[in-house]
Structures are given as structure tokens and as C-alpha cells.
Amino acid sequence: MLTIGEFSRLGRVSPRMLRHYDSMGLLRPETVGENGYRYYRQEQLARLLDIERLKDYGFSLAQVAVLLTLTPEGLLDQLHRRRLDAHYEIYQLQERLRRLEGDILRMEGIPMFDQQYHVILKSDEAQTVLGIRRTIPVSQFHDLFQELRQTLKARGLKQVGPIQMLYHSSEFDYEHADVEAQAVVEPGEGTTVKPAYGQCACVVHTGPYDGLHRAYEALAGWMAQHPEYRICGPAIDRYFNDPDTTPPESLSTGVLFPVERV
């Protein structure tokens, strides 16, 4: 048996934190002596390491308590979700840093060069699609695309065009996004027709998806300079290649705003 001091030294966690874990039921000592001293088995170090690892991934202690009760499959699912959340947190920090650096450069009188997007107007034809519409947090977009691919396979539908995401929400909501994942397919069970849009303001983004916000900024800037147009349909992200087989720097994504003259 190890005293709390010995267990603390091996696990590199303070005795105070170990007592906190005990009070939460996360890690109970094997026994408590009549003098109130806590004693641990050496094998309990494995659970302590799991707690510290999950904490380091950004889970709260309350979440860790739940995670430790899950099956390996359930834990893996939660780790996937946490990874997506972490990517979004990185994106937010990068975006904040980009704006900060831009302000500094402008205040210092230094021109800021950025990736250039060429906005064009083009028609978008009607498409036969299989679509799945959900109101979900951004962190579940990957799951929605997985569901779409599984449904395509289950129904034996042949994909003949890109996969795309339509944003039906009237405003951006990270936790409750009204989105529709679509695949362009041959007509079959459960398919519908996405209507043709007369005109779309479009740009193509080349590179990782976490840079897509710059394409949106370019389109927003174009809309600000062209008040004779207004958006008349859901924004679309159209993925021209497969992220599972394409290097991130070579990914190509079209961003389309259906527009009409006012």
C-alpha cells in the first residue's frame, strides 16, 4: 500500500487534488486508517493517469466522472467529439489572432496581404440529391456526413456529383445550426430535387477547411460592395474532393451565396 504522499509523488498530483478526487468519487483510496490517513494500491495509478489524461484533453472533472464509466466504444465516440470541439477552439483562437495581427499592421501603416478570392456570379442548376437535414451543433457535422454516406450505401444510390452542405439557419448558431448534408445522386429511393438558383455569388477556397471563413469574408465583402444584390437562399459549401484521400492543402471547396437583384 502507498501513503497519499507516495501515491502523490508517483502520479505527480498533489495530495490536495487527490483528496478532491476522493470527495468527488473519482478516485477513492483503497483504505483510510483510523488516524484518517489515506492509502492507495499501486494499481490505482492507472485510473489516476486516465483522469489526468482526460483533464488534459479539456474535459471537466464532472465529465471525466461520466467518461470513466463508459465502454471503450463509448469513450472513443466522446474523444472524437472532443477532437472536433478542439479544432473549433483552435479555429476561434486563430481567427482572433488574425484579427489582432491585422489591426496591429493597419495601425502601423503596413499593408496586410491575404489569400485573394475571385468572386464570380454564376447560375446553379437543379440537382437530384439525397439530403439529410438536422438542427445540430457544429461539432456534429462530421457525424451528419457519416450518416449521409451510410444512407447512400444502404439505399444503393449512385453518387454522380459532389457532397455539399446547405445552411438553412437565418443566423449563425454554433450550437443549433439548421443544416442539410446532400449528395448529388441518380434518382432513387428518398431523393429530392434541389431547385436551380438563378444566380450565385461564388468563390473557390483551396486548402484546409479551417480556412473557409476567409472565403465567407470575401463573399461578405463582395455583398457589401454590391447592395443591388441580396441573398435569396441557403449558403452552400460544395466539396469537390474527398478529405480522406486528398491532402489538406489540396482540398477544393466552393462557397455559394444564392442572390437576386433587389
Disulfide bonds with the S-S distance in Angstrom:
none
